Amino acid sequence: MTNKGQNKTGLVVFLLFMLYVIQAMSDNFKGIVIPSLKMEFGINNTQIGYFLIISMLSFAVFQFVGGILIEKYGKKKVLQLGFILTIGSLGLLLISKSYFAIIASLFGVNAGVAMFGVVVSTLGPALPVASTAVLMNMIAFTYGASATVIQKVSGKLLLQGYDWRNFFGFMMAFSAVLFVYLMFIKIPESENLGSESNEKINLMDVLKDKMVWLYIGCLGFYLASEMGTGNWFGNYMNEAYSFNPDARGFYVSLFFGVITLGRLAGGFVAEKVGYLKSIIVFSLLSCISTSIGLFMGKGGLIVISCSAIFFALIFGTILTTVGDVFKKNVSYITGVILMFSYLVSTAVSFCIGILNDIVGVQAAYAMIPLSLIICCISASNIKKNVEYKLSNVNKVS
């Protein structure tokens, strides 16, 4: 690649990193300002639950919509639409005076951020870089590092009396600057953009493909384990061992700190071991270490937190392989996989909540290692199918 080509790729890579910073803001600001929203609008926990579910559904569905739009109009136009939705919805959020206005505004924000997510997931693995696995894991690292900084800084600012709207105002300004940046760079597009081959595919065609369901199983149950840890690890410590908020926060923060640092090296490990093989090995190790920590009881909490080192490379590496396995309509198929994966993750988290009341928190938390073993089995089947197809090609040739 020429220096000019490297510079152009570098500009796009920078954009992808910044898009994940925006996603980190979107995901973390909501959780941080919930107490402020409850106080200002007089809403209860059930109403907050509705608000979070609607936000999740918006994010999941618009990943799918984004994939369709990329196939037809291209990545740059989808990014532009994402910025318009995000900035416009944030503007409405800043002047919202009711609970319903807040929900409508955040629905739009999540729709816009979902557009960013599907572009990153399809554009990143297609860029001419030395290692796409390293790139995708570094992008995932950016999300984790940004989330950590946002949590720390925002918490301190709230204690100092900053209004919650200031956080979303900053996100709006940051998005606007990045929108202007987008106008001046070239985004690589698929050679068959808008071609007949892309237009003919539909959702039912995609869902008939066994490999799509294997990817949904692999990514969906991985997300269920990572997000389930974020949602329920603290509750497990509270209910089982009566840990105070500070102690719970230490173990949860340690888990996400380890997973973030692990992503710095994750791409290099995946490159060395092999993409699908590394997903299989590390999801199995994640399952084993989490199970050991759960079996050890109170003394195993540190093991559960440190098991994050095995979680680290899985997400980015799964996304890296999609473009290698599906040769046509990659953006559309990626959107479908992402949408159903987030729905699977949400369903598992909901089931853990129900099981907490039925069988107790320790038995319910076993859904985390169970999800990881399903991820591992799905990845093993993907690998078998890929190897089978390659062997048939070799026989023909």
Legacy VTK file of the C-alpha trace (Angstrom):
# vtk DataFile Version 3.0
C-alpha trace
ASCII
DATASET POLYDATA
POINTS 397 float
0.000 0.000 0.000
1.306 3.510 -0.852
1.804 6.191 1.796
-1.223 8.011 0.381
-3.330 4.858 0.710
-2.070 4.294 4.251
-2.997 7.864 5.186
-6.533 7.428 3.817
-6.937 4.154 5.712
-5.616 5.833 8.859
-8.280 8.536 8.613
-11.010 5.888 8.370
-9.551 3.863 11.259
-9.549 7.016 13.422
-13.235 7.525 12.589
-14.065 3.927 13.622
-12.357 4.424 16.979
-14.270 7.663 17.582
-17.596 6.045 16.652
-17.053 3.553 19.469
-16.320 6.446 21.834
-19.778 7.812 20.949
-21.305 4.378 21.569
-19.575 4.247 24.973
-21.090 7.644 25.808
-24.544 6.476 24.724
-24.407 3.258 26.756
-22.887 4.717 29.916
-24.563 8.113 30.195
-27.971 6.394 30.388
-26.989 4.353 33.431
-25.260 7.256 35.156
-28.193 9.678 34.889
-30.995 7.238 35.865
-31.158 8.549 39.490
-31.363 12.126 38.156
-34.146 11.186 35.715
-36.114 9.464 38.484
-35.847 12.528 40.698
-36.607 15.140 38.017
-39.531 13.360 36.338
-40.887 11.424 39.335
-40.633 8.029 37.620
-40.247 4.615 39.253
-38.031 1.597 38.588
-40.647 -0.061 36.366
-40.748 3.012 34.115
-36.955 3.029 34.009
-37.137 -0.634 32.974
-39.450 0.251 30.074
-37.070 3.016 29.042
-34.082 0.619 29.013
-35.975 -2.100 27.084
-37.130 0.398 24.440
-33.562 1.674 24.109
-32.271 -1.879 23.615
-34.943 -2.745 21.046
-34.181 0.434 19.108
-30.480 -0.436 19.057
-31.104 -4.052 17.977
-33.633 -3.279 15.221
-31.651 -0.420 13.713
-28.544 -2.611 13.439
-30.649 -4.670 11.028
-32.034 -1.576 9.268
-28.495 -0.218 8.982
-27.338 -3.402 7.255
-30.129 -3.083 4.676
-29.330 0.581 4.031
-25.596 -0.099 3.652
-26.292 -2.648 0.901
-28.408 -0.118 -0.992
-26.860 3.292 -0.276
-23.368 2.653 1.080
-21.590 3.080 4.395
-20.965 6.828 4.194
-24.632 7.676 3.674
-25.630 5.368 6.532
-23.078 7.109 8.767
-24.506 10.481 7.720
-28.004 9.281 8.601
-26.686 7.975 11.911
-25.187 11.357 12.761
-28.376 13.208 11.797
-30.470 10.887 14.005
-28.027 11.080 16.902
-27.458 14.835 16.859
-31.130 15.655 16.221
-32.341 13.311 18.970
-29.772 14.653 21.437
-31.005 18.164 20.666
-34.562 17.070 21.509
-33.311 15.340 24.648
-31.754 18.553 25.921
-35.132 20.349 25.807
-37.290 17.395 26.917
-39.702 18.185 29.733
-41.478 14.828 30.115
-40.782 11.111 30.559
-42.267 10.297 27.148
-40.122 12.929 25.430
-37.050 11.381 27.069
-38.010 7.915 25.765
-38.630 9.235 22.226
-35.331 11.139 22.210
-33.272 8.183 23.438
-35.011 5.924 20.919
-33.580 8.189 18.201
-30.142 8.316 19.817
-29.973 4.512 19.963
-31.143 4.250 16.344
-28.319 6.543 15.254
-25.676 4.798 17.355
-26.850 1.428 15.974
-26.031 2.740 12.482
-22.499 3.446 13.699
-22.218 -0.058 15.148
-23.125 -1.910 11.972
-20.802 0.280 9.880
-17.883 -0.424 12.242
-18.684 -4.149 12.197
-18.690 -4.324 8.383
-16.103 -1.689 7.448
-13.434 -2.596 10.019
-12.842 -6.182 8.800
-12.780 -4.970 5.164
-10.013 -2.366 5.571
-6.552 -3.075 4.084
-4.681 -3.385 7.386
-2.027 -5.848 8.550
-4.451 -7.649 10.874
-8.206 -7.132 10.985
-8.408 -9.123 14.243
-5.983 -6.699 15.904
-7.946 -3.724 14.537
-11.349 -5.005 15.718
-10.019 -5.892 19.162
-8.377 -2.470 19.473
-11.698 -0.836 18.556
-13.368 -2.922 21.272
-10.589 -1.801 23.649
-11.428 1.834 22.824
-15.023 1.224 23.875
-13.985 -0.294 27.195
-11.390 2.381 27.972
-13.874 5.141 27.084
-16.566 3.567 29.254
-14.162 3.431 32.203
-13.207 7.112 31.855
-16.841 8.152 31.343
-17.948 6.329 34.495
-15.222 7.931 36.614
-15.497 11.498 35.267
-19.292 11.617 35.056
-19.733 10.312 38.591
-17.452 13.024 39.968
-19.175 15.762 37.945
-22.617 14.666 39.163
-21.356 14.876 42.753
-20.195 18.421 42.011
-23.722 19.366 40.930
-23.452 19.197 37.120
-26.808 18.842 35.370
-27.315 15.497 33.589
-28.145 17.352 30.356
-24.554 18.609 30.182
-23.338 15.067 29.490
-25.640 14.666 26.504
-24.769 18.193 25.375
-21.111 17.158 25.266
-22.041 14.005 23.338
-23.987 16.148 20.856
-21.025 18.525 20.329
-18.600 15.610 19.959
-20.906 13.968 17.390
-21.241 17.209 15.454
-17.451 17.603 15.186
-17.119 14.003 13.999
-19.933 14.557 11.475
-17.948 17.419 9.937
-14.839 15.200 9.910
-16.804 12.522 8.017
-17.621 15.011 5.251
-13.942 15.391 4.366
-12.832 11.748 4.201
-13.526 8.952 1.749
-15.212 5.805 3.059
-14.454 2.596 1.099
-17.587 1.085 -0.412
-18.410 -2.380 -1.725
-17.781 -2.845 -5.450
-21.287 -4.230 -5.947
-23.032 -1.396 -4.059
-26.663 -1.245 -5.171
-26.213 -4.136 -7.601
-28.950 -6.637 -8.375
-27.246 -9.352 -6.311
-27.563 -7.211 -3.211
-31.162 -6.153 -3.837
-32.590 -9.667 -4.214
-31.762 -10.914 -0.725
-34.390 -10.709 2.010
-34.642 -11.618 5.671
-36.206 -15.033 5.068
-33.380 -15.964 2.675
-30.813 -15.068 5.321
-32.613 -16.941 8.102
-32.654 -20.128 6.015
-28.863 -20.220 6.186
-27.649 -22.496 8.996
-24.412 -20.513 9.283
-26.337 -17.348 10.157
-27.982 -19.119 13.106
-24.627 -20.489 14.228
-23.249 -16.939 14.236
-26.294 -15.693 16.146
-25.684 -18.479 18.679
-21.985 -17.680 18.915
-22.230 -13.880 19.166
-25.586 -13.757 20.966
-24.590 -16.052 23.806
-21.182 -14.390 24.107
-22.909 -11.017 24.508
-25.287 -12.670 26.989
-22.311 -13.722 29.122
-20.505 -10.357 29.012
-23.619 -8.194 29.448
-25.045 -10.678 31.937
-21.934 -10.225 34.058
-22.389 -6.459 33.927
-26.078 -6.717 34.818
-26.071 -9.513 37.419
-22.600 -9.989 38.941
-23.194 -7.169 41.422
-26.625 -8.524 42.315
-25.127 -12.005 42.838
-22.605 -10.606 45.338
-25.280 -8.564 47.097
-27.815 -11.396 47.462
-25.389 -14.256 48.136
-22.785 -12.508 50.326
-24.345 -9.150 51.351
-21.471 -7.175 49.849
-21.747 -3.389 50.106
-21.763 -1.199 46.950
-18.059 -0.408 47.221
-17.044 -4.092 47.396
-19.416 -5.042 44.578
-18.100 -2.188 42.468
-14.521 -3.390 42.942
-15.169 -6.854 41.498
-17.359 -5.608 38.624
-14.825 -2.882 37.751
-12.021 -5.437 37.902
-13.877 -7.671 35.432
-14.313 -4.880 32.891
-10.841 -3.488 33.523
-9.295 -6.890 32.778
-11.425 -7.396 29.657
-10.438 -3.950 28.369
-6.718 -4.518 28.885
-6.996 -8.028 27.434
-8.267 -6.580 24.167
-4.930 -4.843 23.653
-3.337 -8.252 23.102
-6.426 -10.172 21.953
-6.035 -9.514 18.257
-2.406 -10.638 18.237
-3.346 -13.874 20.043
-6.187 -14.551 17.573
-3.805 -13.936 14.679
-1.347 -16.460 16.096
-3.843 -19.165 17.153
-6.349 -18.754 14.313
-9.612 -16.792 14.434
-12.211 -19.538 14.877
-9.914 -21.726 16.944
-9.211 -18.839 19.342
-12.968 -18.206 19.774
-13.481 -21.896 20.621
-10.535 -22.110 23.031
-11.171 -18.840 24.841
-14.938 -19.260 25.198
-14.234 -22.695 26.726
-11.625 -21.214 29.085
-14.083 -18.430 30.003
-16.715 -21.051 30.814
-14.333 -23.166 32.909
-12.905 -20.236 34.900
-16.343 -18.700 35.563
-17.687 -22.102 36.675
-14.718 -22.613 39.020
-15.266 -19.153 40.515
-18.970 -19.878 40.993
-18.252 -23.266 42.595
-15.706 -21.712 44.999
-18.322 -19.351 46.396
-17.171 -16.142 48.086
-13.517 -16.965 47.573
-14.116 -17.433 43.851
-15.303 -13.884 43.131
-11.775 -12.847 42.203
-11.630 -15.810 39.788
-14.857 -14.665 38.088
-13.443 -11.129 37.742
-10.123 -12.353 36.342
-11.858 -14.760 33.929
-12.418 -11.625 31.836
-8.948 -12.149 30.350
-10.426 -15.068 28.376
-13.503 -13.052 27.363
-11.354 -10.291 25.881
-10.727 -11.398 22.303
-14.038 -13.143 21.553
-16.305 -10.253 20.472
-13.928 -8.544 18.041
-12.722 -11.837 16.577
-16.265 -13.099 15.889
-17.005 -9.936 13.898
-13.711 -10.299 12.022
-14.712 -13.711 10.649
-18.152 -12.745 9.281
-16.781 -11.235 6.062
-14.628 -14.319 5.457
-17.514 -16.754 5.825
-20.229 -14.788 3.965
-18.950 -13.546 0.604
-22.063 -11.644 -0.542
-24.418 -9.195 1.166
-22.043 -8.998 4.133
-23.521 -5.764 5.524
-27.084 -7.090 5.397
-26.118 -10.405 6.996
-24.027 -8.652 9.672
-27.026 -6.469 10.520
-29.231 -9.554 10.901
-26.654 -11.318 13.086
-26.205 -8.242 15.306
-29.941 -7.665 15.713
-30.736 -11.248 16.741
-27.593 -11.472 18.885
-28.610 -8.467 20.982
-32.118 -9.915 21.300
-30.647 -13.242 22.490
-28.491 -11.384 25.008
-31.478 -9.445 26.341
-33.592 -12.620 26.597
-30.878 -14.410 28.591
-30.487 -11.451 30.948
-34.263 -11.414 31.446
-34.228 -15.163 32.198
-31.489 -14.683 34.801
-33.707 -12.106 36.511
-36.616 -14.556 36.645
-34.411 -17.450 37.787
-33.002 -15.315 40.619
-36.454 -15.407 42.224
-37.159 -19.076 41.411
-33.923 -20.993 42.057
-31.707 -18.434 43.814
-28.894 -16.197 42.622
-26.109 -18.796 42.538
-28.033 -21.256 40.365
-29.320 -18.405 38.180
-25.795 -17.081 37.657
-24.896 -20.455 36.131
-26.583 -19.076 32.988
-23.324 -17.175 32.362
-21.054 -20.240 31.920
-23.926 -22.028 30.134
-24.054 -19.166 27.621
-20.304 -19.422 27.110
-20.476 -23.154 26.382
-23.211 -22.486 23.788
-20.929 -19.841 22.246
-18.109 -22.416 22.147
-20.313 -25.118 20.562
-21.602 -22.649 17.945
-18.050 -21.582 17.053
-16.989 -25.249 16.762
-19.829 -25.887 14.314
-18.934 -22.792 12.296
-15.362 -24.075 12.052
-16.531 -27.550 10.978
-18.778 -26.108 8.278
-16.039 -23.830 6.952
-13.547 -26.710 6.844
-16.109 -28.952 5.111
-16.734 -26.346 2.404
-12.998 -25.854 1.883
-12.420 -29.613 1.584
-15.117 -29.846 -1.099
-13.541 -26.966 -3.020
-10.166 -28.698 -2.848
-11.698 -31.955 -4.140
-13.216 -30.149 -7.119
-10.011 -28.316 -7.899
LINES 1 398
397 0 1 2 3 4 5 6 7 8 9 10 11 12 13 14 15 16 17 18 19 20 21 22 23 24 25 26 27 28 29 30 31 32 33 34 35 36 37 38 39 40 41 42 43 44 45 46 47 48 49 50 51 52 53 54 55 56 57 58 59 60 61 62 63 64 65 66 67 68 69 70 71 72 73 74 75 76 77 78 79 80 81 82 83 84 85 86 87 88 89 90 91 92 93 94 95 96 97 98 99 100 101 102 103 104 105 106 107 108 109 110 111 112 113 114 115 116 117 118 119 120 121 122 123 124 125 126 127 128 129 130 131 132 133 134 135 136 137 138 139 140 141 142 143 144 145 146 147 148 149 150 151 152 153 154 155 156 157 158 159 160 161 162 163 164 165 166 167 168 169 170 171 172 173 174 175 176 177 178 179 180 181 182 183 184 185 186 187 188 189 190 191 192 193 194 195 196 197 198 199 200 201 202 203 204 205 206 207 208 209 210 211 212 213 214 215 216 217 218 219 220 221 222 223 224 225 226 227 228 229 230 231 232 233 234 235 236 237 238 239 240 241 242 243 244 245 246 247 248 249 250 251 252 253 254 255 256 257 258 259 260 261 262 263 264 265 266 267 268 269 270 271 272 273 274 275 276 277 278 279 280 281 282 283 284 285 286 287 288 289 290 291 292 293 294 295 296 297 298 299 300 301 302 303 304 305 306 307 308 309 310 311 312 313 314 315 316 317 318 319 320 321 322 323 324 325 326 327 328 329 330 331 332 333 334 335 336 337 338 339 340 341 342 343 344 345 346 347 348 349 350 351 352 353 354 355 356 357 358 359 360 361 362 363 364 365 366 367 368 369 370 371 372 373 374 375 376 377 378 379 380 381 382 383 384 385 386 387 388 389 390 391 392 393 394 395 396
